[in-house]
Amino acid sequence: MKNSKVSIHDIARELKVNSSTVSRALSNNPRVSQKTKDRVNAKATELGYQKNLLASSSRNNKTHNWCHRP
């Protein structure tokens, strides 16, 4: 995965699991077994996965922009 951002879809493809499972594992959801969480986290680290904060903010309608103007 050189010169491109790694997505949960890339991790899912590598591990042959659903992208929903990867998403749940990365957010430590109790519906995912510890073994799967460990596999997902290891692969995410290996591939250099970084959470896309802009996409997360957009989905949650929160920008987390704490800029206060006087």
mmJSON file of the N, C-alpha and C atoms, coordinates in Angstrom:
{"data_MODEL":{"atom_site":{
"group_PDB":["ATOM","ATOM","ATOM","ATOM","ATOM","ATOM","ATOM","ATOM","ATOM","ATOM","ATOM","ATOM","ATOM","ATOM","ATOM","ATOM","ATOM","ATOM","ATOM","ATOM","ATOM","ATOM","ATOM","ATOM","ATOM","ATOM","ATOM","ATOM","ATOM","ATOM","ATOM","ATOM","ATOM","ATOM","ATOM","ATOM","ATOM","ATOM","ATOM","ATOM","ATOM","ATOM","ATOM","ATOM","ATOM","ATOM","ATOM","ATOM","ATOM","ATOM","ATOM","ATOM","ATOM","ATOM","ATOM","ATOM","ATOM","ATOM","ATOM","ATOM","ATOM","ATOM","ATOM","ATOM","ATOM","ATOM","ATOM","ATOM","ATOM","ATOM","ATOM","ATOM","ATOM","ATOM","ATOM","ATOM","ATOM","ATOM","ATOM","ATOM","ATOM","ATOM","ATOM","ATOM","ATOM","ATOM","ATOM","ATOM","ATOM","ATOM","ATOM","ATOM","ATOM","ATOM","ATOM","ATOM","ATOM","ATOM","ATOM","ATOM","ATOM","ATOM","ATOM","ATOM","ATOM","ATOM","ATOM","ATOM","ATOM","ATOM","ATOM","ATOM","ATOM","ATOM","ATOM","ATOM","ATOM","ATOM","ATOM","ATOM","ATOM","ATOM","ATOM","ATOM","ATOM","ATOM","ATOM","ATOM","ATOM","ATOM","ATOM","ATOM","ATOM","ATOM","ATOM","ATOM","ATOM","ATOM","ATOM","ATOM","ATOM","ATOM","ATOM","ATOM","ATOM","ATOM","ATOM","ATOM","ATOM","ATOM","ATOM","ATOM","ATOM","ATOM","ATOM","ATOM","ATOM","ATOM","ATOM","ATOM","ATOM","ATOM","ATOM","ATOM","ATOM","ATOM","ATOM","ATOM","ATOM","ATOM","ATOM","ATOM","ATOM","ATOM","ATOM","ATOM","ATOM","ATOM","ATOM","ATOM","ATOM","ATOM","ATOM","ATOM","ATOM","ATOM","ATOM","ATOM","ATOM","ATOM","ATOM","ATOM","ATOM","ATOM","ATOM","ATOM","ATOM","ATOM","ATOM","ATOM","ATOM","ATOM","ATOM","ATOM","ATOM","ATOM","ATOM","ATOM","ATOM","ATOM"],
"id":[1,2,3,4,5,6,7,8,9,10,11,12,13,14,15,16,17,18,19,20,21,22,23,24,25,26,27,28,29,30,31,32,33,34,35,36,37,38,39,40,41,42,43,44,45,46,47,48,49,50,51,52,53,54,55,56,57,58,59,60,61,62,63,64,65,66,67,68,69,70,71,72,73,74,75,76,77,78,79,80,81,82,83,84,85,86,87,88,89,90,91,92,93,94,95,96,97,98,99,100,101,102,103,104,105,106,107,108,109,110,111,112,113,114,115,116,117,118,119,120,121,122,123,124,125,126,127,128,129,130,131,132,133,134,135,136,137,138,139,140,141,142,143,144,145,146,147,148,149,150,151,152,153,154,155,156,157,158,159,160,161,162,163,164,165,166,167,168,169,170,171,172,173,174,175,176,177,178,179,180,181,182,183,184,185,186,187,188,189,190,191,192,193,194,195,196,197,198,199,200,201,202,203,204,205,206,207,208,209,210],
"type_symbol":["N","C","C","N","C","C","N","C","C","N","C","C","N","C","C","N","C","C","N","C","C","N","C","C","N","C","C","N","C","C","N","C","C","N","C","C","N","C","C","N","C","C","N","C","C","N","C","C","N","C","C","N","C","C","N","C","C","N","C","C","N","C","C","N","C","C","N","C","C","N","C","C","N","C","C","N","C","C","N","C","C","N","C","C","N","C","C","N","C","C","N","C","C","N","C","C","N","C","C","N","C","C","N","C","C","N","C","C","N","C","C","N","C","C","N","C","C","N","C","C","N","C","C","N","C","C","N","C","C","N","C","C","N","C","C","N","C","C","N","C","C","N","C","C","N","C","C","N","C","C","N","C","C","N","C","C","N","C","C","N","C","C","N","C","C","N","C","C","N","C","C","N","C","C","N","C","C","N","C","C","N","C","C","N","C","C","N","C","C","N","C","C","N","C","C","N","C","C","N","C","C","N","C","C","N","C","C","N","C","C"],
"label_atom_id":["N","CA","C","N","CA","C","N","CA","C","N","CA","C","N","CA","C","N","CA","C","N","CA","C","N","CA","C","N","CA","C","N","CA","C","N","CA","C","N","CA","C","N","CA","C","N","CA","C","N","CA","C","N","CA","C","N","CA","C","N","CA","C","N","CA","C","N","CA","C","N","CA","C","N","CA","C","N","CA","C","N","CA","C","N","CA","C","N","CA","C","N","CA","C","N","CA","C","N","CA","C","N","CA","C","N","CA","C","N","CA","C","N","CA","C","N","CA","C","N","CA","C","N","CA","C","N","CA","C","N","CA","C","N","CA","C","N","CA","C","N","CA","C","N","CA","C","N","CA","C","N","CA","C","N","CA","C","N","CA","C","N","CA","C","N","CA","C","N","CA","C","N","CA","C","N","CA","C","N","CA","C","N","CA","C","N","CA","C","N","CA","C","N","CA","C","N","CA","C","N","CA","C","N","CA","C","N","CA","C","N","CA","C","N","CA","C","N","CA","C","N","CA","C","N","CA","C","N","CA","C","N","CA","C","N","CA","C","N","CA","C","N","CA","C"],
"label_alt_id":[null,null,null,null,null,null,null,null,null,null,null,null,null,null,null,null,null,null,null,null,null,null,null,null,null,null,null,null,null,null,null,null,null,null,null,null,null,null,null,null,null,null,null,null,null,null,null,null,null,null,null,null,null,null,null,null,null,null,null,null,null,null,null,null,null,null,null,null,null,null,null,null,null,null,null,null,null,null,null,null,null,null,null,null,null,null,null,null,null,null,null,null,null,null,null,null,null,null,null,null,null,null,null,null,null,null,null,null,null,null,null,null,null,null,null,null,null,null,null,null,null,null,null,null,null,null,null,null,null,null,null,null,null,null,null,null,null,null,null,null,null,null,null,null,null,null,null,null,null,null,null,null,null,null,null,null,null,null,null,null,null,null,null,null,null,null,null,null,null,null,null,null,null,null,null,null,null,null,null,null,null,null,null,null,null,null,null,null,null,null,null,null,null,null,null,null,null,null,null,null,null,null,null,null,null,null,null,null,null,null],
"label_comp_id":["MET","MET","MET","LYS","LYS","LYS","ASN","ASN","ASN","SER","SER","SER","LYS","LYS","LYS","VAL","VAL","VAL","SER","SER","SER","ILE","ILE","ILE","HIS","HIS","HIS","ASP","ASP","ASP","ILE","ILE","ILE","ALA","ALA","ALA","ARG","ARG","ARG","GLU","GLU","GLU","LEU","LEU","LEU","LYS","LYS","LYS","VAL","VAL","VAL","ASN","ASN","ASN","SER","SER","SER","SER","SER","SER","THR","THR","THR","VAL","VAL","VAL","SER","SER","SER","ARG","ARG","ARG","ALA","ALA","ALA","LEU","LEU","LEU","SER","SER","SER","ASN","ASN","ASN","ASN","ASN","ASN","PRO","PRO","PRO","ARG","ARG","ARG","VAL","VAL","VAL","SER","SER","SER","GLN","GLN","GLN","LYS","LYS","LYS","THR","THR","THR","LYS","LYS","LYS","ASP","ASP","ASP","ARG","ARG","ARG","VAL","VAL","VAL","ASN","ASN","ASN","ALA","ALA","ALA","LYS","LYS","LYS","ALA","ALA","ALA","THR","THR","THR","GLU","GLU","GLU","LEU","LEU","LEU","GLY","GLY","GLY","TYR","TYR","TYR","GLN","GLN","GLN","LYS","LYS","LYS","ASN","ASN","ASN","LEU","LEU","LEU","LEU","LEU","LEU","ALA","ALA","ALA","SER","SER","SER","SER","SER","SER","SER","SER","SER","ARG","ARG","ARG","ASN","ASN","ASN","ASN","ASN","ASN","LYS","LYS","LYS","THR","THR","THR","HIS","HIS","HIS","ASN","ASN","ASN","TRP","TRP","TRP","CYS","CYS","CYS","HIS","HIS","HIS","ARG","ARG","ARG","PRO","PRO","PRO"],
"label_asym_id":["A","A","A","A","A","A","A","A","A","A","A","A","A","A","A","A","A","A","A","A","A","A","A","A","A","A","A","A","A","A","A","A","A","A","A","A","A","A","A","A","A","A","A","A","A","A","A","A","A","A","A","A","A","A","A","A","A","A","A","A","A","A","A","A","A","A","A","A","A","A","A","A","A","A","A","A","A","A","A","A","A","A","A","A","A","A","A","A","A","A","A","A","A","A","A","A","A","A","A","A","A","A","A","A","A","A","A","A","A","A","A","A","A","A","A","A","A","A","A","A","A","A","A","A","A","A","A","A","A","A","A","A","A","A","A","A","A","A","A","A","A","A","A","A","A","A","A","A","A","A","A","A","A","A","A","A","A","A","A","A","A","A","A","A","A","A","A","A","A","A","A","A","A","A","A","A","A","A","A","A","A","A","A","A","A","A","A","A","A","A","A","A","A","A","A","A","A","A","A","A","A","A","A","A","A","A","A","A","A","A"],
"label_entity_id":["1","1","1","1","1","1","1","1","1","1","1","1","1","1","1","1","1","1","1","1","1","1","1","1","1","1","1","1","1","1","1","1","1","1","1","1","1","1","1","1","1","1","1","1","1","1","1","1","1","1","1","1","1","1","1","1","1","1","1","1","1","1","1","1","1","1","1","1","1","1","1","1","1","1","1","1","1","1","1","1","1","1","1","1","1","1","1","1","1","1","1","1","1","1","1","1","1","1","1","1","1","1","1","1","1","1","1","1","1","1","1","1","1","1","1","1","1","1","1","1","1","1","1","1","1","1","1","1","1","1","1","1","1","1","1","1","1","1","1","1","1","1","1","1","1","1","1","1","1","1","1","1","1","1","1","1","1","1","1","1","1","1","1","1","1","1","1","1","1","1","1","1","1","1","1","1","1","1","1","1","1","1","1","1","1","1","1","1","1","1","1","1","1","1","1","1","1","1","1","1","1","1","1","1","1","1","1","1","1","1"],
"label_seq_id":[1,1,1,2,2,2,3,3,3,4,4,4,5,5,5,6,6,6,7,7,7,8,8,8,9,9,9,10,10,10,11,11,11,12,12,12,13,13,13,14,14,14,15,15,15,16,16,16,17,17,17,18,18,18,19,19,19,20,20,20,21,21,21,22,22,22,23,23,23,24,24,24,25,25,25,26,26,26,27,27,27,28,28,28,29,29,29,30,30,30,31,31,31,32,32,32,33,33,33,34,34,34,35,35,35,36,36,36,37,37,37,38,38,38,39,39,39,40,40,40,41,41,41,42,42,42,43,43,43,44,44,44,45,45,45,46,46,46,47,47,47,48,48,48,49,49,49,50,50,50,51,51,51,52,52,52,53,53,53,54,54,54,55,55,55,56,56,56,57,57,57,58,58,58,59,59,59,60,60,60,61,61,61,62,62,62,63,63,63,64,64,64,65,65,65,66,66,66,67,67,67,68,68,68,69,69,69,70,70,70],
"pdbx_PDB_ins_code":[null,null,null,null,null,null,null,null,null,null,null,null,null,null,null,null,null,null,null,null,null,null,null,null,null,null,null,null,null,null,null,null,null,null,null,null,null,null,null,null,null,null,null,null,null,null,null,null,null,null,null,null,null,null,null,null,null,null,null,null,null,null,null,null,null,null,null,null,null,null,null,null,null,null,null,null,null,null,null,null,null,null,null,null,null,null,null,null,null,null,null,null,null,null,null,null,null,null,null,null,null,null,null,null,null,null,null,null,null,null,null,null,null,null,null,null,null,null,null,null,null,null,null,null,null,null,null,null,null,null,null,null,null,null,null,null,null,null,null,null,null,null,null,null,null,null,null,null,null,null,null,null,null,null,null,null,null,null,null,null,null,null,null,null,null,null,null,null,null,null,null,null,null,null,null,null,null,null,null,null,null,null,null,null,null,null,null,null,null,null,null,null,null,null,null,null,null,null,null,null,null,null,null,null,null,null,null,null,null,null],
"Cartn_x":[0.839,0.0,0.884,1.743,2.669,2.002,2.365,1.931,0.415,-0.321,-1.761,-2.225,-3.359,-3.898,-4.543,-4.319,-4.887,-6.266,-7.245,-8.614,-8.998,-10.132,-10.614,-10.928,-11.257,-11.537,-10.27,-9.134,-7.857,-7.52,-7.732,-7.465,-8.395,-9.667,-10.643,-10.265,-9.831,-9.434,-8.252,-7.272,-6.081,-6.428,-7.365,-7.721,-8.892,-9.491,-10.657,-11.808,-12.087,-13.234,-14.014,-15.174,-16.019,-15.464,-15.623,-15.143,-15.857,-17.096,-17.815,-17.111,-16.605,-15.876,-14.611,-13.915,-12.697,-13.04,-14.092,-14.508,-14.842,-15.595,-15.956,-14.725,-13.81,-12.602,-11.755,-11.627,-10.808,-11.433,-12.753,-13.405,-13.678,-13.053,-13.104,-14.526,-15.336,-16.715,-16.758,-17.59,-17.655,-18.214,-18.822,-19.356,-18.25,-17.015,-15.896,-15.007,-14.59,-13.749,-12.377,-11.743,-10.426,-9.401,-9.54,-8.631,-8.715,-9.936,-10.13,-9.621,-9.881,-9.383,-7.863,-7.217,-5.757,-5.255,-5.913,-5.518,-5.693,-6.826,-7.112,-6.117,-5.88,-4.949,-3.529,-3.124,-1.793,-1.67,-2.692,-2.667,-2.741,-3.531,-3.639,-2.282,-1.589,-0.254,0.723,0.67,1.559,1.381,0.126,-0.159,-0.061,0.072,0.18,-1.162,-2.202,-3.549,-3.619,-4.266,-4.563,-6.021,-6.716,-8.129,-8.304,-9.297,-9.598,-10.527,-9.953,-10.731,-11.759,-11.434,-12.382,-13.629,-13.442,-14.587,-15.403,-14.731,-15.427,-16.25,-15.667,-16.356,-17.577,-17.424,-18.516,-19.681,-19.388,-20.445,-21.159,-20.42,-20.993,-21.504,-21.372,-21.761,-21.059,-19.808,-19.011,-17.652,-17.202,-15.922,-14.796,-15.127,-14.124,-13.177,-13.726,-12.945,-13.249,-12.314,-12.528,-11.919,-12.05,-11.518,-12.538,-12.127,-13.024,-12.609,-13.579,-13.299,-13.743,-12.934,-13.301,-14.514],
"Cartn_y":[-1.192,0.0,1.256,1.38,2.501,3.741,4.901,6.2,6.373,5.702,5.904,5.67,6.263,6.079,4.71,4.083,2.762,2.943,2.227,2.32,1.017,1.058,-0.162,-1.224,-0.789,-1.733,-2.488,-1.801,-2.443,-3.499,-3.15,-4.092,-5.29,-5.025,-6.101,-7.047,-6.486,-7.302,-8.197,-7.635,-8.393,-9.547,-9.299,-10.302,-11.187,-10.855,-11.605,-11.594,-10.39,-10.169,-8.98,-8.741,-7.63,-6.315,-5.231,-3.926,-3.474,-3.929,-3.611,-4.235,-5.433,-6.108,-5.342,-4.86,-4.069,-2.793,-2.126,-0.897,-1.155,-2.209,-2.553,-2.928,-3.674,-4.084,-2.877,-1.926,-0.739,0.16,0.085,0.889,0.069,-1.114,-1.955,-2.366,-2.66,-3.07,-4.468,-4.67,-5.981,-7.093,-6.762,-7.777,-8.53,-8.015,-8.627,-9.346,-10.552,-11.33,-10.673,-10.949,-10.377,-10.852,-12.079,-12.626,-11.813,-11.494,-10.71,-9.287,-8.706,-7.359,-7.32,-8.343,-8.412,-8.515,-9.356,-9.507,-8.198,-7.538,-6.28,-5.202,-5.08,-4.053,-4.305,-5.553,-5.89,-5.528,-5.859,-5.552,-4.051,-3.344,-1.889,-1.23,-1.713,-1.185,-1.506,-2.739,-3.179,-2.33,-2.011,-1.257,0.254,0.7,2.137,2.85,2.155,2.743,3.911,4.992,6.126,6.49,6.696,7.046,8.367,8.429,9.638,10.502,11.462,12.283,13.152,13.607,14.427,13.621,12.385,11.527,11.213,10.944,10.646,11.848,13.018,14.237,14.486,14.234,14.437,13.501,12.239,11.276,11.64,12.162,12.464,13.89,14.669,16.082,16.869,16.486,17.196,17.488,18.71,19.059,18.986,18.987,19.01,20.189,21.276,22.49,23.405,23.438,24.21,25.59,26.235,27.582,28.564,29.284,30.246,31.643,32.395,33.772,34.726,35.747,36.709,37.539],
"Cartn_z":[0.0,0.0,0.0,-0.958,-0.996,-1.575,-1.03,-1.529,-1.589,-0.754,-0.684,0.743,1.047,2.395,2.505,3.614,3.879,4.488,3.959,4.47,5.177,5.854,6.502,5.453,4.244,3.163,2.764,2.788,2.478,3.528,4.789,5.883,5.763,5.487,5.348,4.208,3.103,1.954,2.31,3.003,3.398,4.342,5.266,6.271,5.856,4.699,4.206,5.215,5.713,6.598,6.056,6.615,6.208,6.75,5.997,6.454,7.729,7.923,9.163,10.363,10.175,11.243,11.583,10.559,10.789,11.546,11.127,11.798,13.262,13.519,14.898,15.721,15.104,15.825,16.192,15.27,15.533,16.593,16.739,17.782,19.035,19.127,20.321,20.703,19.701,19.918,20.539,21.55,22.211,21.321,20.187,19.274,18.535,18.605,17.892,18.896,18.552,19.463,19.633,20.754,21.027,19.987,19.552,18.539,17.235,16.817,15.601,15.793,16.953,17.242,17.148,17.689,17.652,16.22,15.404,13.998,13.235,13.451,12.757,13.176,14.474,14.949,14.445,14.388,13.885,12.408,11.62,10.189,9.951,10.754,10.624,10.882,11.899,12.209,11.079,10.608,9.527,8.267,7.937,6.717,6.914,8.157,8.434,8.408,8.838,8.864,9.836,9.395,10.27,10.067,11.156,11.103,10.353,9.481,8.732,9.587,10.285,11.21,10.492,9.291,8.537,8.186,7.76,7.43,8.682,9.786,11.032,11.49,11.404,11.805,10.93,9.655,8.712,9.029,9.318,9.639,10.929,11.882,13.197,13.314,12.249,12.25,13.35,13.639,14.63,14.024,14.137,13.556,14.575,15.85,16.901,16.726,16.219,16.032,17.204,18.125,19.357,19.285,18.163,17.978,18.562,19.571,20.21,19.789,19.332,18.91,20.019,20.241,21.302,20.959],
"occupancy":[1.0,1.0,1.0,1.0,1.0,1.0,1.0,1.0,1.0,1.0,1.0,1.0,1.0,1.0,1.0,1.0,1.0,1.0,1.0,1.0,1.0,1.0,1.0,1.0,1.0,1.0,1.0,1.0,1.0,1.0,1.0,1.0,1.0,1.0,1.0,1.0,1.0,1.0,1.0,1.0,1.0,1.0,1.0,1.0,1.0,1.0,1.0,1.0,1.0,1.0,1.0,1.0,1.0,1.0,1.0,1.0,1.0,1.0,1.0,1.0,1.0,1.0,1.0,1.0,1.0,1.0,1.0,1.0,1.0,1.0,1.0,1.0,1.0,1.0,1.0,1.0,1.0,1.0,1.0,1.0,1.0,1.0,1.0,1.0,1.0,1.0,1.0,1.0,1.0,1.0,1.0,1.0,1.0,1.0,1.0,1.0,1.0,1.0,1.0,1.0,1.0,1.0,1.0,1.0,1.0,1.0,1.0,1.0,1.0,1.0,1.0,1.0,1.0,1.0,1.0,1.0,1.0,1.0,1.0,1.0,1.0,1.0,1.0,1.0,1.0,1.0,1.0,1.0,1.0,1.0,1.0,1.0,1.0,1.0,1.0,1.0,1.0,1.0,1.0,1.0,1.0,1.0,1.0,1.0,1.0,1.0,1.0,1.0,1.0,1.0,1.0,1.0,1.0,1.0,1.0,1.0,1.0,1.0,1.0,1.0,1.0,1.0,1.0,1.0,1.0,1.0,1.0,1.0,1.0,1.0,1.0,1.0,1.0,1.0,1.0,1.0,1.0,1.0,1.0,1.0,1.0,1.0,1.0,1.0,1.0,1.0,1.0,1.0,1.0,1.0,1.0,1.0,1.0,1.0,1.0,1.0,1.0,1.0,1.0,1.0,1.0,1.0,1.0,1.0,1.0,1.0,1.0,1.0,1.0,1.0],
"B_iso_or_equiv":[0.0,0.0,0.0,0.0,0.0,0.0,0.0,0.0,0.0,0.0,0.0,0.0,0.0,0.0,0.0,0.0,0.0,0.0,0.0,0.0,0.0,0.0,0.0,0.0,0.0,0.0,0.0,0.0,0.0,0.0,0.0,0.0,0.0,0.0,0.0,0.0,0.0,0.0,0.0,0.0,0.0,0.0,0.0,0.0,0.0,0.0,0.0,0.0,0.0,0.0,0.0,0.0,0.0,0.0,0.0,0.0,0.0,0.0,0.0,0.0,0.0,0.0,0.0,0.0,0.0,0.0,0.0,0.0,0.0,0.0,0.0,0.0,0.0,0.0,0.0,0.0,0.0,0.0,0.0,0.0,0.0,0.0,0.0,0.0,0.0,0.0,0.0,0.0,0.0,0.0,0.0,0.0,0.0,0.0,0.0,0.0,0.0,0.0,0.0,0.0,0.0,0.0,0.0,0.0,0.0,0.0,0.0,0.0,0.0,0.0,0.0,0.0,0.0,0.0,0.0,0.0,0.0,0.0,0.0,0.0,0.0,0.0,0.0,0.0,0.0,0.0,0.0,0.0,0.0,0.0,0.0,0.0,0.0,0.0,0.0,0.0,0.0,0.0,0.0,0.0,0.0,0.0,0.0,0.0,0.0,0.0,0.0,0.0,0.0,0.0,0.0,0.0,0.0,0.0,0.0,0.0,0.0,0.0,0.0,0.0,0.0,0.0,0.0,0.0,0.0,0.0,0.0,0.0,0.0,0.0,0.0,0.0,0.0,0.0,0.0,0.0,0.0,0.0,0.0,0.0,0.0,0.0,0.0,0.0,0.0,0.0,0.0,0.0,0.0,0.0,0.0,0.0,0.0,0.0,0.0,0.0,0.0,0.0,0.0,0.0,0.0,0.0,0.0,0.0,0.0,0.0,0.0,0.0,0.0,0.0],
"pdbx_formal_charge":[null,null,null,null,null,null,null,null,null,null,null,null,null,null,null,null,null,null,null,null,null,null,null,null,null,null,null,null,null,null,null,null,null,null,null,null,null,null,null,null,null,null,null,null,null,null,null,null,null,null,null,null,null,null,null,null,null,null,null,null,null,null,null,null,null,null,null,null,null,null,null,null,null,null,null,null,null,null,null,null,null,null,null,null,null,null,null,null,null,null,null,null,null,null,null,null,null,null,null,null,null,null,null,null,null,null,null,null,null,null,null,null,null,null,null,null,null,null,null,null,null,null,null,null,null,null,null,null,null,null,null,null,null,null,null,null,null,null,null,null,null,null,null,null,null,null,null,null,null,null,null,null,null,null,null,null,null,null,null,null,null,null,null,null,null,null,null,null,null,null,null,null,null,null,null,null,null,null,null,null,null,null,null,null,null,null,null,null,null,null,null,null,null,null,null,null,null,null,null,null,null,null,null,null,null,null,null,null,null,null],
"auth_seq_id":[1,1,1,2,2,2,3,3,3,4,4,4,5,5,5,6,6,6,7,7,7,8,8,8,9,9,9,10,10,10,11,11,11,12,12,12,13,13,13,14,14,14,15,15,15,16,16,16,17,17,17,18,18,18,19,19,19,20,20,20,21,21,21,22,22,22,23,23,23,24,24,24,25,25,25,26,26,26,27,27,27,28,28,28,29,29,29,30,30,30,31,31,31,32,32,32,33,33,33,34,34,34,35,35,35,36,36,36,37,37,37,38,38,38,39,39,39,40,40,40,41,41,41,42,42,42,43,43,43,44,44,44,45,45,45,46,46,46,47,47,47,48,48,48,49,49,49,50,50,50,51,51,51,52,52,52,53,53,53,54,54,54,55,55,55,56,56,56,57,57,57,58,58,58,59,59,59,60,60,60,61,61,61,62,62,62,63,63,63,64,64,64,65,65,65,66,66,66,67,67,67,68,68,68,69,69,69,70,70,70],
"auth_comp_id":["MET","MET","MET","LYS","LYS","LYS","ASN","ASN","ASN","SER","SER","SER","LYS","LYS","LYS","VAL","VAL","VAL","SER","SER","SER","ILE","ILE","ILE","HIS","HIS","HIS","ASP","ASP","ASP","ILE","ILE","ILE","ALA","ALA","ALA","ARG","ARG","ARG","GLU","GLU","GLU","LEU","LEU","LEU","LYS","LYS","LYS","VAL","VAL","VAL","ASN","ASN","ASN","SER","SER","SER","SER","SER","SER","THR","THR","THR","VAL","VAL","VAL","SER","SER","SER","ARG","ARG","ARG","ALA","ALA","ALA","LEU","LEU","LEU","SER","SER","SER","ASN","ASN","ASN","ASN","ASN","ASN","PRO","PRO","PRO","ARG","ARG","ARG","VAL","VAL","VAL","SER","SER","SER","GLN","GLN","GLN","LYS","LYS","LYS","THR","THR","THR","LYS","LYS","LYS","ASP","ASP","ASP","ARG","ARG","ARG","VAL","VAL","VAL","ASN","ASN","ASN","ALA","ALA","ALA","LYS","LYS","LYS","ALA","ALA","ALA","THR","THR","THR","GLU","GLU","GLU","LEU","LEU","LEU","GLY","GLY","GLY","TYR","TYR","TYR","GLN","GLN","GLN","LYS","LYS","LYS","ASN","ASN","ASN","LEU","LEU","LEU","LEU","LEU","LEU","ALA","ALA","ALA","SER","SER","SER","SER","SER","SER","SER","SER","SER","ARG","ARG","ARG","ASN","ASN","ASN","ASN","ASN","ASN","LYS","LYS","LYS","THR","THR","THR","HIS","HIS","HIS","ASN","ASN","ASN","TRP","TRP","TRP","CYS","CYS","CYS","HIS","HIS","HIS","ARG","ARG","ARG","PRO","PRO","PRO"],
"auth_asym_id":["A","A","A","A","A","A","A","A","A","A","A","A","A","A","A","A","A","A","A","A","A","A","A","A","A","A","A","A","A","A","A","A","A","A","A","A","A","A","A","A","A","A","A","A","A","A","A","A","A","A","A","A","A","A","A","A","A","A","A","A","A","A","A","A","A","A","A","A","A","A","A","A","A","A","A","A","A","A","A","A","A","A","A","A","A","A","A","A","A","A","A","A","A","A","A","A","A","A","A","A","A","A","A","A","A","A","A","A","A","A","A","A","A","A","A","A","A","A","A","A","A","A","A","A","A","A","A","A","A","A","A","A","A","A","A","A","A","A","A","A","A","A","A","A","A","A","A","A","A","A","A","A","A","A","A","A","A","A","A","A","A","A","A","A","A","A","A","A","A","A","A","A","A","A","A","A","A","A","A","A","A","A","A","A","A","A","A","A","A","A","A","A","A","A","A","A","A","A","A","A","A","A","A","A","A","A","A","A","A","A"],
"auth_atom_id":["N","CA","C","N","CA","C","N","CA","C","N","CA","C","N","CA","C","N","CA","C","N","CA","C","N","CA","C","N","CA","C","N","CA","C","N","CA","C","N","CA","C","N","CA","C","N","CA","C","N","CA","C","N","CA","C","N","CA","C","N","CA","C","N","CA","C","N","CA","C","N","CA","C","N","CA","C","N","CA","C","N","CA","C","N","CA","C","N","CA","C","N","CA","C","N","CA","C","N","CA","C","N","CA","C","N","CA","C","N","CA","C","N","CA","C","N","CA","C","N","CA","C","N","CA","C","N","CA","C","N","CA","C","N","CA","C","N","CA","C","N","CA","C","N","CA","C","N","CA","C","N","CA","C","N","CA","C","N","CA","C","N","CA","C","N","CA","C","N","CA","C","N","CA","C","N","CA","C","N","CA","C","N","CA","C","N","CA","C","N","CA","C","N","CA","C","N","CA","C","N","CA","C","N","CA","C","N","CA","C","N","CA","C","N","CA","C","N","CA","C","N","CA","C","N","CA","C","N","CA","C","N","CA","C","N","CA","C","N","CA","C","N","CA","C"],
"pdbx_PDB_model_num":[1,1,1,1,1,1,1,1,1,1,1,1,1,1,1,1,1,1,1,1,1,1,1,1,1,1,1,1,1,1,1,1,1,1,1,1,1,1,1,1,1,1,1,1,1,1,1,1,1,1,1,1,1,1,1,1,1,1,1,1,1,1,1,1,1,1,1,1,1,1,1,1,1,1,1,1,1,1,1,1,1,1,1,1,1,1,1,1,1,1,1,1,1,1,1,1,1,1,1,1,1,1,1,1,1,1,1,1,1,1,1,1,1,1,1,1,1,1,1,1,1,1,1,1,1,1,1,1,1,1,1,1,1,1,1,1,1,1,1,1,1,1,1,1,1,1,1,1,1,1,1,1,1,1,1,1,1,1,1,1,1,1,1,1,1,1,1,1,1,1,1,1,1,1,1,1,1,1,1,1,1,1,1,1,1,1,1,1,1,1,1,1,1,1,1,1,1,1,1,1,1,1,1,1,1,1,1,1,1,1]
}}}
